[in-house]
Amino acid sequence: MNLRSHTLILVGAAVALTSCSRTQAPPPPAAMAPEVVTVTVTPEPLLLTTELPGRTAPYRIAEIRPQVNGLILKRLFTEGADVVAGQELYEIDPAPFRAALENARAALNRAEANLPAIRARAERYRQALAEKAVSQQDYDDAAAALRQAEADVAYYRAMVETAQINLGYTRVTSPISGRIGRSSVTDGAIVTAYQPVPLATIQQLDPIYVDVTQSANEVLRLQRRLEQGQLKHAGTNLNRVQLILSDGTLYPHEGTLEFRDVSVDPTTASVVLRMVFPNPDGVLLPGMFVRAVVKEGFNDSAILIPQQAVSRDSKGNPLTLLVNGEGTVELRPITTERAVGNRWLVSGGLKPGDRIIVEGAQKVRPGMPVKEVSQGNGGELSARASAAVTARPADPTVASVGGSQTNGAAALSGSRDGREFSGAQ
């Protein structure tokens, strides 16, 4: 066999081997369904609260003003200190008022000394008139003199009492217990009775008021939900209020909701709520900005879903992806009410038992079959997700609307994983 024949045999063998390898290769596998993680919607009881901004105000205020004219001899308190009711604050020069009192007493003594003689004269004229010894006119004059003398005694008695009161006003005392501010006058100052500028101001700070505002629409919404049975009192004292300070810390003492104002402010369309808080340590000062956590009521069957399960369409409407009974992805519009920690409170669009997608949503689209991996209910997933998050201390069963709601909304204002969802997908 020559070299050319040998070459042809080798080429033929190679072609045969190639054909065999092609016929023996297995077909490509079918496309696998993407895997997603779901949680099951489970209703749970929830205490709904609202965070309302407000400011602290003194429980009582007393502006100290003099009630007589005079010269300040001495200030008898320390500015910024606590004072008690009845404590002496200023001493006004009492000398002119002592003299006025002595003058009034002397006038009273003179009037009382003249009264017996005038009374006896009137009695004699009465007897003489009965015997026709004096005229009716003489008797009338004597009787009038007696009445005038009695009136003089009453007048000077009142003058003595007035002088005593004015002398007492020279010692300016505190009408309430509280903390006194700076003094507007010094020793030697001339003051006038009921002058417009107070000598000092006393504020009672324990307890202390907190005045917050709530929109009229929120008041109507809350009343409507209570009337429709969506919220219940559930034996909870809804008048108990918590307070968050301006630095974000929780005030250690609970307060009480005193009343809601009876009218709406036309300029702000809001209602003022007044609360009372104990302030034994003096932490709260008048004018401080605070946030009051007001209890609205209980929702026995609240639906809460993780925030990562909610996206927004191009118009900002909330949507969520879920796995339906056929094992395919469904895009569903929902209605969210507020953020509760790292979850959304859903008021429409979902029902118990729905399975919402919380992981793997970027790999699927509506109508696509998926392989489902369940991680329990939304509350369990939320608890695991929040374990590594440091947040302000709060009751985990409490839903608050206010500052936390704003933060949650800002975090979800865009699309999820860089894309938007809409019904056209």
C-alpha positions in Angstrom: 0.0 0.0 0.0 1.5 3.3 -1.0 1.5 6.5 1.0 -1.5 8.1 -0.8 -3.7 5.1 0.0 -2.7 5.2 3.7 -3.6 8.9 3.9 -7.1 8.3 2.5 -7.8 5.5 5.0 -6.8 7.8 7.9 -9.0 10.7 6.7 -12.0 8.3 6.3 -11.6 7.0 9.8 -11.5 10.5 11.2 -14.7 11.4 9.4 -16.4 8.3 10.7 -15.4 9.0 14.3 -16.7 12.6 14.0 -20.1 11.4 12.7 -20.4 8.9 15.6 -19.6 11.6 18.2 -22.3 13.9 16.8 -24.9 11.2 16.9 -24.1 10.2 20.5 -24.2 13.8 22.1 -27.3 14.3 24.3 -29.8 17.1 23.4 -29.5 20.4 25.4 -31.5 20.5 28.7 -34.7 22.4 28.9 -34.6 25.9 30.5 -35.0 25.8 34.3 -37.7 27.9 36.1 -36.1 30.7 38.1 -36.1 30.3 41.9 -37.8 32.9 44.1 -38.2 33.3 47.8 -41.8 34.0 49.1 -43.5 34.8 52.3 -47.1 34.1 53.1 -49.4 36.9 54.0 -50.6 36.4 57.6 -52.8 38.8 59.5 -51.6 39.9 63.0 -52.8 42.3 65.7 -51.3 45.7 65.6 -51.5 48.8 67.8 -51.5 51.8 65.5 -49.9 55.0 66.7 -49.2 58.5 65.2 -46.2 60.7 65.8 -47.3 64.3 66.0 -44.9 67.3 66.3 -45.3 69.8 69.0 -43.7 71.9 71.7 -43.6 72.0 75.5 -45.4 74.7 77.5 -45.4 75.5 81.2 -48.2 74.0 83.2 -48.8 77.3 84.9 -47.2 80.8 84.4 -47.3 83.7 86.9 -46.0 87.1 85.9 -44.9 89.0 89.0 -46.1 92.6 89.1 -46.2 95.1 92.0 -49.6 96.0 93.3 -48.4 99.3 94.9 -46.1 102.1 93.9 -42.7 102.3 95.6 -39.0 101.7 95.8 -37.5 98.2 95.6 -35.4 97.7 98.8 -34.3 94.2 98.1 -34.6 91.2 95.8 -35.0 88.1 97.9 -34.6 85.2 95.5 -31.9 83.6 93.3 -32.6 83.9 89.6 -33.2 80.6 87.9 -34.0 78.9 91.2 -37.1 77.0 92.3 -39.5 78.9 94.5 -42.6 77.8 96.4 -46.0 79.4 96.7 -46.0 82.2 99.3 -42.2 82.7 99.2 -41.2 86.4 99.4 -39.6 87.7 96.2 -39.2 91.5 96.6 -39.4 94.0 99.4 -40.9 97.4 98.6 -40.1 100.3 101.0 -43.0 100.0 103.6 -42.5 103.3 105.3 -45.1 105.4 103.4 -47.6 102.6 103.8 -47.0 102.3 107.5 -47.7 106.0 107.8 -50.8 105.7 105.7 -52.0 103.0 108.0 -51.4 105.0 111.1 -53.2 108.0 109.6 -56.3 105.8 108.8 -56.3 104.4 112.3 -56.2 107.9 113.8 -59.1 109.0 111.7 -61.1 105.9 112.7 -60.4 106.7 116.4 -61.7 110.2 116.0 -64.8 109.1 114.3 -65.5 106.4 116.9 -64.9 109.0 119.7 -67.5 111.4 118.3 -70.1 108.7 117.7 -71.4 108.2 121.4 -72.2 111.9 121.9 -74.0 112.3 118.6 -76.0 109.1 119.3 -77.0 110.4 122.8 -78.1 113.8 121.3 -80.3 112.1 118.7 -81.9 110.0 121.5 -82.7 113.2 123.6 -84.2 114.9 120.6 -86.4 111.9 119.9 -87.8 112.0 123.5 -88.3 115.8 123.3 -90.1 115.5 120.1 -92.6 113.1 121.8 -93.3 115.8 124.4 -93.5 118.5 121.8 -90.4 120.2 123.3 -88.5 120.4 120.0 -89.6 120.8 116.4 -89.6 118.0 113.9 -86.8 119.7 112.0 -84.5 119.8 115.0 -85.0 116.0 115.5 -84.4 115.3 111.8 -81.1 117.2 112.0 -80.0 115.2 115.0 -80.9 111.9 113.4 -79.0 112.9 110.2 -75.9 113.8 112.2 -76.1 110.3 113.8 -76.2 108.5 110.5 -73.3 110.6 109.2 -71.2 109.8 112.2 -71.9 106.1 111.8 -71.0 106.3 108.1 -67.7 108.0 109.1 -66.8 105.2 111.4 -67.5 102.6 108.6 -65.5 104.7 106.1 -62.4 105.0 108.3 -62.6 101.4 109.2 -62.4 100.5 105.5 -59.5 103.0 105.1 -57.6 101.1 107.8 -58.2 97.8 106.1 -57.1 99.3 102.7 -53.9 100.6 104.3 -53.2 97.2 105.9 -53.6 95.6 102.5 -51.3 98.0 100.8 -48.7 97.6 103.5 -48.9 93.8 102.9 -48.3 94.4 99.2 -44.9 95.8 100.0 -43.8 92.2 100.4 -44.1 90.7 96.9 -44.7 86.9 97.2 -44.9 84.0 94.7 -48.5 82.9 93.8 -47.3 79.5 92.6 -44.5 77.0 93.0 -42.2 76.7 90.1 -38.9 78.0 88.6 -38.4 81.7 88.5 -36.5 83.5 85.7 -34.3 86.6 85.7 -35.4 89.7 87.5 -36.2 92.8 85.3 -35.4 95.2 88.2 -32.6 95.7 90.8 -32.5 97.0 94.3 -33.4 100.7 94.3 -35.7 100.6 91.2 -38.9 102.6 91.3 -41.9 100.4 90.4 -45.6 101.2 89.8 -48.7 99.2 90.6 -49.6 96.7 87.8 -46.9 98.0 85.5 -46.8 96.4 82.0 -43.3 94.9 82.4 -43.3 92.1 85.0 -40.7 92.0 87.7 -40.1 88.3 87.0 -41.8 85.3 85.6 -42.5 82.0 87.4 -43.2 78.8 85.4 -44.4 75.5 86.9 -42.6 72.8 85.0 -43.7 69.7 86.8 -46.0 68.6 85.4 -45.6 70.2 82.0 -47.8 70.6 78.9 -47.1 69.4 75.4 -49.1 71.0 72.7 -49.2 69.1 69.3 -51.1 69.6 66.1 -53.0 67.1 64.1 -54.6 67.7 60.7 -58.4 67.8 60.6 -58.4 65.2 57.9 -56.5 62.8 60.2 -59.0 63.4 63.0 -61.9 62.6 60.6 -60.2 59.5 59.3 -59.5 58.2 62.8 -63.1 58.8 63.9 -64.4 57.0 60.8 -62.2 54.0 61.3 -63.3 53.7 64.9 -67.0 54.0 63.9 -66.6 51.3 61.2 -64.9 48.9 63.5 -61.6 48.9 61.6 -59.9 50.1 64.8 -60.7 49.0 68.4 -59.8 50.1 71.9 -59.2 46.5 73.0 -59.1 47.5 76.6 -56.1 49.8 76.1 -56.0 53.2 77.6 -55.6 55.3 74.4 -55.0 58.4 76.5 -51.6 57.3 77.5 -48.9 59.1 75.3 -45.2 58.6 74.8 -42.7 61.4 74.0 -39.7 61.4 71.7 -37.2 64.2 72.4 -35.5 66.3 69.7 -32.4 64.1 69.8 -34.4 61.0 69.1 -34.4 59.5 72.5 -37.5 58.2 74.2 -38.7 60.3 77.2 -38.8 57.9 80.2 -42.2 59.0 81.6 -45.6 58.5 79.9 -48.1 61.3 79.6 -51.8 61.7 79.4 -53.9 63.2 76.6 -55.9 65.9 78.2 -58.2 67.1 75.4 -58.5 67.9 71.7 -59.3 71.5 70.9 -62.9 72.2 70.0 -62.1 74.2 66.9 -59.9 73.9 63.8 -57.3 76.5 63.0 -58.4 77.9 59.6 -54.9 78.9 58.6 -53.4 75.4 59.1 -56.5 73.2 59.0 -55.3 71.5 62.1 -56.5 70.7 65.7 -54.4 71.3 68.8 -54.0 68.3 71.2 -52.8 69.0 74.7 -51.0 66.5 76.8 -49.6 66.5 80.4 -46.3 64.8 81.2 -44.6 64.4 84.6 -41.2 66.3 84.7 -39.6 65.4 88.0 -36.0 65.7 86.8 -36.6 69.0 84.9 -35.5 67.4 81.5 -38.4 69.2 79.6 -38.1 72.9 79.3 -40.7 75.3 77.8 -40.4 75.7 74.1 -38.6 72.4 73.4 -39.5 70.6 70.1 -40.8 67.1 70.7 -42.8 64.3 69.0 -45.7 62.8 70.8 -46.6 59.1 70.0 -50.4 59.0 70.2 -52.3 55.7 70.2 -55.0 55.4 67.6 -56.3 51.9 68.3 -55.9 48.2 67.6 -56.2 46.6 64.2 -57.0 42.9 64.9 -56.1 41.7 61.4 -53.4 43.9 60.1 -51.5 42.8 56.9 -47.8 43.6 57.0 -45.3 42.8 54.2 -41.6 43.4 54.0 -40.7 46.7 52.3 -38.4 44.9 49.7 -41.6 43.2 48.3 -43.1 46.6 47.3 -42.1 48.5 44.1 -43.6 51.5 42.4 -44.9 52.1 38.9 -44.1 55.2 36.8 -46.9 57.0 38.6 -45.7 56.1 42.1 -48.5 53.5 42.8 -47.3 50.6 45.0 -47.1 47.1 43.4 -46.0 43.7 44.5 -45.2 40.4 42.8 -46.7 37.2 44.1 -46.9 33.5 43.1 -50.5 32.5 42.3 -52.1 29.1 42.6 -50.7 28.0 39.1 -47.2 28.6 40.2 -46.7 31.7 37.9 -45.8 35.2 38.8 -48.6 37.8 39.1 -48.2 41.6 39.4 -50.8 43.1 41.7 -51.5 46.7 42.7 -51.8 47.2 46.4 -52.7 50.1 48.8 -50.1 50.9 51.5 -51.1 52.9 54.6 -47.9 53.5 56.5 -44.4 52.1 57.3 -44.1 49.9 60.4 -40.5 49.4 61.0 -39.1 47.7 57.9 -42.6 46.6 56.7 -45.5 48.2 55.0 -49.0 48.1 56.4 -51.3 47.1 53.5 -54.9 48.2 53.5 -55.9 46.8 50.1 -54.9 44.4 47.3 -53.8 41.4 49.4 -55.6 38.7 51.4 -54.4 36.1 53.9 -52.6 33.2 52.2 -51.2 35.2 49.3 -47.5 34.4 48.6 -45.5 37.5 47.8 -42.0 37.4 46.3 -39.3 39.0 48.5 -36.1 37.7 46.8 -35.4 37.0 43.2 -37.9 39.5 41.8 -35.3 40.9 39.4 -35.2 37.5 37.6 -38.9 37.2 36.8 -41.7 38.9 35.1 -45.5 38.5 35.2 -46.8 35.2 33.8 -43.5 33.4 34.2 -43.5 30.0 36.0 -41.1 30.0 39.0 -39.7 27.6 41.5 -40.9 28.8 45.0 -38.9 28.7 48.2 -41.1 29.7 51.2 -39.6 31.5 54.2 -42.7 31.6 56.4 -44.8 34.7 57.0 -43.9 38.3 56.6 -43.4 38.8 60.3 -40.8 36.1 60.6 -38.8 37.4 57.7 -39.1 41.0 59.1 -37.7 39.8 62.4 -34.7 38.2 60.8 -34.0 41.2 58.6 -34.3 43.7 61.4 -31.9 41.7 63.7 -28.9 43.5 62.3 -30.5 47.0 62.2 -29.9 49.5 65.0 -33.0 51.7 65.5 -34.8 53.9 68.0 -36.2 51.7 70.9 -39.9 51.1 70.3 -42.6 48.5 70.9 -42.3 46.0 68.0 -46.0 45.6 67.9 -46.7 49.3 67.5 -47.2 50.9 64.1 -46.3 54.6 64.1 -47.0 57.1 61.4 -44.9 60.3 61.4 -41.1 60.6 61.0 -40.6 56.9 60.4 -43.2 56.9 57.7 -41.4 59.6 55.8 -38.1 57.8 55.9 -39.7 54.6 54.6 -41.5 56.3 51.8 -38.3 58.0 50.7 -36.5 54.7 50.5 -39.1 53.2 48.2 -39.9 56.2 46.0 -38.0 54.7 43.0 -38.1 51.4 41.2 -36.9 48.2 42.6 -33.5 46.8 41.5 -33.2 49.6 38.9 -36.5 48.8 37.0 -40.1 49.8 37.2 -43.1 47.6 37.1 -46.4 48.3 35.4 -49.4 46.4 34.1 -47.9 46.3 30.6 -45.1 44.0 31.6 
